Amino acid sequence: MAKTELKTISQLPERGRALGRGYIESITILPVNQAPEFAAIITDADKYAGRNRRAKPAAAESGAEAAGEGKSRLRLIWLGRRQVPGIEAGTELRFEGMVAQRDGLPTIFNPRYEIIGKPEFQEYSS
């Protein structure tokens, strides 16, 4: 069965398997006295894009976000990890996993992921 990548995060099913891509908006690292868990919020828009990089069209531009802010955001959680190398704010990645609701936000636990590289824009002095 062929997998179809979602066009926007707002198209996530309420429950079930999903394949999509987006940008890390923020990460959460829990204190040492709590069970290890690394969480990242992912969205369609690259708010960290500089003027030399094009931002991916945001769900808000299509009006999809007007229906609810939670629909354009997704939480990815890696259980048993305090950090995941390469996952930081602004990183674009492709993700896959089972969607469930947690605290009113679509969540994927221990997702499969692929970091999508971006060319670095450097200014050279003349």
N, C-alpha and C positions, 0 to 999 in steps of 0.2 A: 504494500500500500504506500503510495507516494505521500510525502509530507508536504503540506502547503504552509508557507511562511505567512504570518499575519502581516497586513499592510500597516496597521497601527495597533498600539497596545489597547486601545478602546474596543477592539474586536475580540479580546480575550473571552473565552467561554467562562461561565460562572464556575464550572467544574469541568475537569477533563484535561487531556493532553494539549499542549500548545507549543508552537515553534514561532519565534519572533526575533526581533532585534530592537535595540534602543540604546540609550545613553545613560550611564550611571549619574544620577543626580546627587546622591549622598550615600554615605556609608555609616553604619553604626557598629561600634565595637563595645561589647559589654565589659563591665568591671571583672577583675580577676576572681572575685568571690562568687560569681554566677557561673552557671554552666556555659562552656564555650559555644558561642554562636556569632557568626559574622553575617550581617544583613546589609543589603544594598537596595536602594530605591532606584528603579529604572523608569525612564520616560522616553517619549518619542523625540523630544526637542533637545538639541545640543546647546544648552545655555552657556557652555564654555567656549563656543566657537568664536574665534577672533575675527577680525574683519578680513583676514586672508583666507579663512575657511568658511565654506558655506554651511549653514545650519540646515539640518533635515527639517522638512515642513512639520510644524507643530500641529498637534491635534486641535488646538484652540483655533487655528486658522480655518479649519474645516467646520468648526462649530461643534465638534464632537465633545469637547471639554465642557461646553455649556450644560450638558446633561448631567454632569457630575465630575468633580475633580478626581475622585478615586478611580474613575474609568480610564484615565490616561496615565496612570501610574501603576507600577507593579513592584512588589517586594520580592527579592531573591534572598533566600536564607541558606547558608551553609552551616549545618549542625556539626558540632565537635571541632570547629575551627575558630581560631582567634583572628586569623587573617587569611586572605586569598591573594597570592601574588598576581600583580597586574590589575587588580580590581581597585579602582580609585575614581574619584569624581571626574567626570568628563570622558571616561573610557567608553568606547562603543563596543557592544558585544552582541552576539547572537546567542539565544538561550533556548532551551527545550526542557520541558518537564510537565508535571501534573499540577494544574492550578487548583488551589483551595482558597477559601476565605479565611483571613485571620485579622481580627480587629477591624473588620470592614474594608480591608484592602486585599485585592487578589495577591496571592503568595505562591511561590514555587519553592519547595524545600529541596536542597541538594541538586540544583539544576545542572544539566549538561550545558557547557558554555564554550564559546570561541571568541577570543578577543580579536576585534577587527582593527588592524593597524591603520594609522593615519600618517601621511607624509608630514614631516616636521618642516615648518617654514622658518627659515633662518635668514636673517639679514646679513649680508656680507658688506664689510666696509670697503670703500674704493680707495 
